């Protein structure tokens, strides 16, 4: 998949030359915890080759951002204050965004300066199911119009303003809905990572868009055929685990035979996830600062870094 012209393309091996010499990687157990029970875990060699150089690059961006913030405060003759650095992580369903975001969180928090790094997913800013049903959007869940963008933008603005505590709604993948009364508290992070399908999407006729809040953005990419296969594999794993819970929104899929489950997953992919990918997610790829392109084995094989 060709990168846009503004990008320098490097193989994972070439990219690996730019990693820091003084930061250690994680062991198998730590990586398993970061990936979660159903996601393919990165290998220690991949972390060293791909994610440690990205950690180093982010350290340069953050240092530059902090210097600029201090200079602007001096220009305005106001008291300098620490400003949070916001990172957006985008990509398709099942491409591995969550693992990438959690891995970045762990690596950045491991810096010698020990910054406070929080991670929030945009799932919590989906409209509740009742509201989606009222608007006729249940089959468009995950599309840009299914999110409460005003609430998400307000949340990001409050974080940037260094409010003592900013609360984000919590989403349950078991219930497939927002959890009433449950929040995630974000307390003046040095770095905030925001992971979601459409964090790079521009909104038509909007004066402010979510991507305006980020100083650095990552797009996790792969061929659509590979993502579809990963989605089906994940759906089958969920049928055997999470969907077995009677409280699961998708409990009705728990008794599907293998062929039925594969057919159901293919149908959901074709009618919802593939449409969202083609119409809303993939078109934002060229807006990212860096693209991590995965091969069929879920390993990053190429890195595309935007230079302008």
N, C-alpha and C positions, 0 to 999 in steps of 0.2 A: 504494500500500500504506500504510494508515494506521499512524502511529506510536502506541505506547502513551501513555496520558494523562500520564505523568510526563515527557514529552519536549516540548521546544520544537522546532518544525519550521521549517526555514529552507531556502529555495532555495539552490542553489550560489552564485548571484550575491549574495544577502543575506549568506550566510556569509562570502563573500570580503571583506566590509568589515572583518572583524576580524583580518586578517592583520598581521604585523609590518611596519613600514616600513623596517627596516634589514637584512632577510635576503634574499639573492638566490636566485633559482630556478636550475634546472639547464637545460643546453642539450639539444638533440635527441640527441646522442651519449651523454651521461650517462644520459638517460632510457631510451634503447634498451638500455643495459647493465643498468640496474636492472630493466627488464621481462623481459629474457631473450629468446631468439630466437623463441619461440612465443607469447608473450603480447602483447596489445595494449599499446602504450606510452602512458603519460599524456602529454598535451601540456603544454608549458611554461605555457600559460594556465591549465590545470586545476590544475597544481601551485600556482600563485600563488593561485588562487581557492579551492581546497579544502584542500590539504595544508599550506600555510604558516600559515593560521589554526589548524589542528589542532596544528601545531608550537608556536605561541604558547600555545595552551591548555595543552598538555602542560608547557610551561615553568612555567606558574602552578601546576599540580598538583604538579610536582616540587619547586618552591620551598616550597610549603606542606607537603609531606610531609617535607622535610628539617627545616623548622622544628619540626614536631611531634616528629620523632625526637630532636632536640636537647633539646626540653623534657622528653620522657619520660626521657632519660638523666639530666638534671639532677634530676628528681623521684626517680629511683632512686639518685641519688648515685653514678653510675658514669661512667667516662670516655666522653665522646661519641665515636662512630665513624660514618663515612660508611656509609649504608645504600643498597643498590641499589634503584632504582625499576623495578618489573616491569610490563610492558605486555602484554596479551593481544590477539591479533588472530584473530577467528573468522569463519566463513562457509562456504558450500558449496564443494564441488569446482568448479573452473573459474570462480569468481566474481572472482578476482583478489586473493586474500589475500596471496599471496607477493609480488606487485608492491607492494601497499600496505605490507607489512611492510618490504621492502627500501627503499622510498622514505622511510618514516618513519626507518629507521635512518640513511640518508644525511643527511636534514634535521636530525635531532637531533645527529648527530656534527658538523654544520657550525655549531653554536652557538658564540658567542665563547668560551665556557668550554671548548670542545673535549672534551666528555665521552666516555668510552669506552662505546660502544654495541655490544652483541653481539646477534645474532639466532640463535635456535634454533627449529627446527620440531619439532612433536610426531611427525612421521613416524619419527624415530629411536627413539621409545619404543613403536612398534608391537612386538608380539611377533614373533619370527622366524617365517618361513613354516612351519618344521617344527613349532613350537609351535602355530601357528594350525591346521595340519592335524590335529595330535593332538587339539585341542579341537573340531574340526569347525567352525572359524570362518573358513576362507579366503573364503567368500562374504560374510562380514561384516567384511571388512577395512575399517578406517576407522570402524566403529561403536565406541561407547565400550568395549565388552567386548574389543575387539581390542588395546587398549593395555596396557602394563605400567605401571599407574597408581602402583604402589608406587615403582617406579624413577623415574618422572617427579616424584612428590612429593618423594622424597629429593633429587633433583637440584635442585629449586627451593629446598628448605630449605637446602641447602649453599651455594647462591648467596646467599641472604638472610643466611646466617651469615658471609659474606665469607671463605669458604675460599679459600686462595691459588689453587688450580686445581680446577675441577669439570669432570668429563668427561661428555659426552653421546654416546650411540650415533649412528652415521651410517647413513642410509638411502640406498639406491641405487634411483632410479626406473627405471634400465635393468634391474637385476637383480630389481626389485620385492621387495626383501628387505633386512634389516639386513646391513651389511658386517662380517663377523667381524673383530675386532681393530682396527677403525678407529674413532676417537673424535674429537669436536670438543672442544677444550679452551677453557673459559671462565675467564678470569683476572680476577676482581674487577671486573666491569663497573660503571660508574655507572648504566647503564640496560640492562636486558635485555628484548628483545622476544621473545615466544613466540607462534609462529603455528601454527594447527592447526584442524582441523574442529570439534573438540569441547572447546576450552579453556574454554568457559563452561558445559559440561554439569555439572549436579549428579549425584552418584552416590548411588543409593538406600542409605540406612542408613549412609552414610559420615560419620565424625566430621570429616574434613578433605577438601576437594575442591580440585581444581587452581585453580579460579577464586578461591579464598580467598587465593592468593598474589599476585594482581594488584592494583595500586593504580589501574590504568586499563585499560579494555577497549574494543576497537573491533570492531564487527560490520559486515562488508561484505555488503550486501544487494542483491538484484535480483529481478525477477519470475522465477518458476520457468521459464516458457517461454524467457526470454532465456538463463538459465543452461544449460538443456538445449541450446539452439542453440550456445552457446559451447563446451560440452563436446564436441558432435559435431564442430565446426570444429577443436578441438584434437586430437581423436582422428584426424581425417583428416590433420592436419599431422604427427602422430606416426607414422602409417602410412608417410608418405613420408620420414621422417628417422630417429628413434630406433629404431623397430621394424625398420628395415632391418639394424641391427646383429645379427649372429647370436647374440651373447651376451644380447640382450634377452629378458626373460621373455615379451614379447608378439611375438616374432619371427614367430610363426605368423600374425599379422595383416598382415604386410608385403606379402603377395601378393594381398590382397583387392582386388577391383574396387571402384569408387566406390560403387555401390549396395549391395554386400555390406558395405562398411565403414560406411556410414551406418546400415544395419540393425543391425549388430553394436553400434555405439555407442548407438543408441536402446535396444537390449535391455539393455545394461549400465546405462545411465542409469535405465531404468524399474525394473529388478529390484534394483539396489543403491544407486546414488547418490541417486535421488529418494526412496527409502524412508528412507535415513539423514537426508536433508535434512528431510523432513516429521516424522519421529519424534524425532530427536535434536538437529538443528542449529537449525532455525528456531524451535523452542520456547524457545531460549536467547537469542533476539534482544533480548527485553525486559530482559535482565540486563546488557546492555552500557552503558557510559557514553556512547558515541556510535555512531550508526548512519550509515554512508555508503551511501546508496541510489543504485544505478546505473540508468541508462536503457538502452535497447536498443543504444546505440552504445558501451557500456562506460564512459561518462563519468558521474561522480557528478553527479546532478541535484538531490539533496536531502540535507540533513544534519539529523539528529535528535539533539539534545543532551539528555541526562537531567539534570533539575534537582533531583531529590530521590531 
